[in-house]
């Protein structure tokens, strides 16, 4: 079988980018029987997988995402005699002459209370196009059971059309104990001795509940002698000081913005943190939770949607709209050594459920099943 893989999302930061980079690498390592045609939009990616004998890489040009997806890709795949197109994101070429499989990372745009976190244009586009993509696809992979259930409920899908396949953090995510490595990373990002970690992004701070994080941290800071500092990782997040009028002293003086943290350094950052704080409003598959669990970092997160599904019993859950509950949760974890150790242990145990061996194996099985239908 000749599999064409749409890889315009390989450069993305965040969960979709993590998924894309890892799933193609894992499939190529696992499967030496099928041929892979890797389709890039960014010329800098040519050569990423050139060491594999069963791989051909192509640069496919397109003025915009829609043209690339819907015109350039089906034309290229027709010329290259592709048997199946796999897209690690949420579109498939509607004019494709071969079978197609896509991956959905949430049904947010179709659910009113979740659609509020996106622009009006995004919501309108996705409500029109996403059902068409799902209908066109020969099969759809979902990254969480919550997502699968939402699509089945909203679009009344045929039984078996969508399959849940969990993915995982990068294989390098594990607890770091080497003191030299820890101190090098601490120095590189200017990390304090004792800190709470949260990750967010400037565009998406409402969905990530950053305002409540600040309110809860301010409350915790005011009631706790010698409080932990708060480290907020993410590109351009230092601009939150102005956006949220964060004071330079008091609780604001103990908030650190190290900027974008390289994926290679994240295991050490998680290992240095005493708590991972992630009371997000909306996540389908919250990849940071799986990363924190793999590194043995205790988690405080929201009791909603994919956050509860992925964390299982390996986190302390709070209502994301309740400032006091979030603040009290921080105090509880950081002041109770037994709870702290229990959450770290349960996280490590649960992290084994999210692994790339199973993800690649189940994904390949689905692709081959679709090809035979």
N, C-alpha and C positions, 0 to 999 in steps of 0.2 A: 504494500500500500504506500502511496505517496501522499504525505500529509503536509499541507501548507499551513504555516503558523503565522498569524498576524501579530507583529511585535512592535506596534507603535507605542505601546504602553511600557516598554522595557525600561525607558528612562524616567518613568514617573517616580516621585517620592511617595511614601505612604504605602498602605496595604496592597493596592493594586500593583504597584511597581515591585514590591517584595514578592508577591505571588508570581508575576510574569517572569521575573529573572530566575526564580527558583524552579518553577514548574518546567520550563524548557530545558534547563540544565539537568534536572532529574530525569526527565523523559529520555534525553539523549544518552544518559549513562545507563539507563535501564533497558532501552529498546534498541537493539542492533539489527532487527529484522526488517523494519520499515524504513523508508526514505523520508527525509525531512527537508522541506523547502522553507527556509526562514526568510520572512518578508519584513524588511526594515523601512522606516520612513526617514530615519536619521543616518546619513552616510558614515558617521563615526562608529557605528556599530558593526559595520562589515568586518568580518574577521574574528568576531567574538567566539565563534564555535567552529572555526576552520580546521581544527585538529581532528574533527570527527569525519570519518570516511563516508558516512551515510547522510551527510549534511551538504546542502547547497544553499548559499546565501545570496539574496537579491536585494538591491535597492529599488524600491518602488516609489516613484515620485507622485506627489499629489499636492495641489495648491492648498487644500484644507482637509480636515479629517473626513468630512462627508464624501468628498470626491475620492479620497484614498480608499475608504472603506467600500464605497458603493460602485465605483467605476474602475479604478486602477487595479484593485485587488482581484475582482472576478475576472478581469481581462487577463491579468498575469497568470492566474491559476488555470484559466482555460488554455492558454498557450503552453503552460508547463505540464499539462495533463495531470493535474492534481486530483486525487480521489476524494479528499476530505479537507475542509478548511477548519482549523481550530483557532478560536480567538479567545485569549485569556481575559477579555473584557466583555462588555454587554452589547455588542453589535455583531451582526453577520451580514455579508453582502446579499442583498435581496435578489440580485440578478445572477447569483452563483449557479452554475450548472452542475455542481457536485454537492455532496452532502456537507453539512455544516454543524459545528458544535461551538457554543459560546459559554462563557462563565458570567454569572450574575453575582454581584457583590452587595446585594440589597434590593429591596423593592420600595425604597423611600419615597420616590416621586409619585407613586401611585396611592400613597396613604396620606390623607390630609394633614394629620397631626405631625407627620414626619416631613412632608413636603415643605413646611415652613422654613426649613434650614437651607433651601435652595432658591436660586433666582426664579422669577416668574417664567422667563424664557426656557430655562432648563426643565422646569416642571411641565410646561406645555409640550416641549419637544419630546420628552420621555413618555408622557402619557399617550402621545400619538404613535411614536415610533417603537417603543419597547415592546408593546404587544405584537407588532408586526415582526420584529426580530425573533421573538419567542416562537411565533407561529411558523416562521420560515425555517428556524433551526431544526435539524434532525433530532437533536437532543440538547439539553441545557444542564450545565453543572451549576450548582448553588453552593456557596461557601458556608452556609449554616442552615440548620433545620428551620429556624425562624424565617429565613428568606424563602425556603421551599414552601413552607406552610402558607406564607403570605401570597406567593404567586399562585399556588393551587386554589386558594380561596378567592382571589381577585379575578383571575383569568380562567378559572375552571379548566385547568389543563387536563389532557388525557393522562390516565394512570401511567406512571413511569417516564413521562416526558422530561421531568426534572429530577435530578439525583443530587443529594447532598454529599459533598466530598470535602472534608475539612482539609485546610492546608496548615502550614507550620511556620515558625520563625526560621531564619537561616540556621544551618547546622552549627555555626560557630557560637550560637547562644547557649551558654552554660555558665555556671557560677565561676567567677575568676577569684582565685585565692593567692596568686603570686603577687607579693607586696610591691615588687618593683614595677610590674605592669600597672597595678592600681594607682601607685603614686605618679607614674608618668601620665596617666589619663587624668588624674586629679589636677595635676599641674597644667596640662594642655588646655583644660576648659575652666580653670580657676574655681574648682569645686570646693565648697566648704567641708569641714570635718564631719558634721552631722547634718544630713539634709533629707528632705522629702522631694521626690522626683515627680514631675508631671511633664507630659509631652503634648504639644498642641500645634496649631498653625494659625497664622494671622487671618487668613481667609478660611473661616470655619470655626472661629472661636466661640460662636454662639452654640453650635452643635456640640462642641467639646466642653461647653459649660464653664468657660474660663471666668466669667463674672462671679459665679457661685464659688469657684475655687478660691478666688481672691477674698470674697466675703468670709468664707469658712476659715481660710488661713489667718485673716485678720482677727477673727474671734478666737481661734486657737492661740495665736500669738499673745493676745491680751490676757489670757487666763492661765498661761503656762510660764513658770520661771525657767529661764534658759532655754527658750524654744528652739526646735530645729529650724534651719533655714529652708527656703523653698527654691528649688532649681526648676526653671521653666525652659525646657529644650524646644527648639524649633526655629526655622528660618524667619528672620525679621521680628521675632517675638519681643525684642527689646523695645520695639515701637509701642508695645502695650503700655509702657510707662506713661506715655502721653495720651493714648487712646482711653485708658481707664483712670487717668489722673492718679497714679500710684505715688504716694508720698516718698520723699527721699529718706525719711527717717522712720522710726517706729517699725511697724511690720513691713513697710515698703523697703526699708533699708536692708532687710534680711531676705529679699527676693533677688535671685540671681538669674540673668539671662545669658547663657553661654553661646547662644546661636545654634546653628545646625550642628548636630553631633553625628559624626561619621558612623555608619553601620558597624565598621570594624571595632569601634570603641564602645559601642552601646553595652555589650556584656559587662565590661568593667564598670560603666556608669551605673547600671542596674545593681551590680554587686556592691558598690559603694553606698548606694541609697538604703536608708532604713525603712522606706515605705514608698510604694508606687501609688500615687493618687490619681484616679481616673474616673471621676463621677460624670461621665459623658451623658448627654441626652439621647444619643442615637448611634448605634454601631451594629453592623451585621456580623462581621467577624473582626473583633478588635485585636489586631495583631500585637499591639503592645502588651496586652494581658498575657498572651502566650510567651512573649519574650521575657517578661518579668517572672512568670512562673518557672521558665527554664533556668533562670538565674537565681531562683530561691529568694526573690524579693517579695515580702508581704504586700498584698493588694487591698486597697479600698476602692470600691467601684459601685456603679449604679445597679439597682435591682430591676433593670428594664432590658427589653429586647435581647440582642445578641450578647450583651455583656454578662447577663446571668447564665445564658446557655454555655458560653465558652468558659467562664470562671468556675462553674459548677459549685462545689463546696469549698473551693480554694481561695476564698476572698471574704472580706467583710463587706456586706451590702448596705447601701444607704439609698434614701429617696433623693434623686438629683436636684429637686427643687427646695430641699430643706437644708438651709445653711447650718442650723444648729446640729442636725443629725450628722452632717459631713464633719463638722468641727469635732463633735463628740467622738466620732469614729477615729479621727486622727489621734486624739488623746488616748483613746482606749488601746489602740495598737501599739503606740509608742511608750505607753506606761505599763503595759502588761507583758513581761518577758515570755510567759508561757503562751499567750495568744500569738505573740510575734513569731515565736519558734514554730508553733503549730501551723500558722498560715504559710510560713516558708516551706515547711515539710510537705504540706498538702499541695502546694503549688508545684513543687518538684515532681511529686507523684502524678499529678494530673497532666503535667506537660508531656508525659509519654504518650498521651492520646493524640497529640498533634505532631505527626512526623511525616517527613517527605517520602519515606519508603512506601507507606500506605497510600499517600496522596498520588504519587506517580503511578503506582500499580493499579489503583482504582480508575484513574484517569485513562491510562492506556487501555484497560479492559473495556471501558465505555467507548473509546474511539474505535477499537477493533470491532466491537459489537455493532456500532452504527454502520461501519463500512460493509458489514456482511448482510445488513438488512435489505 
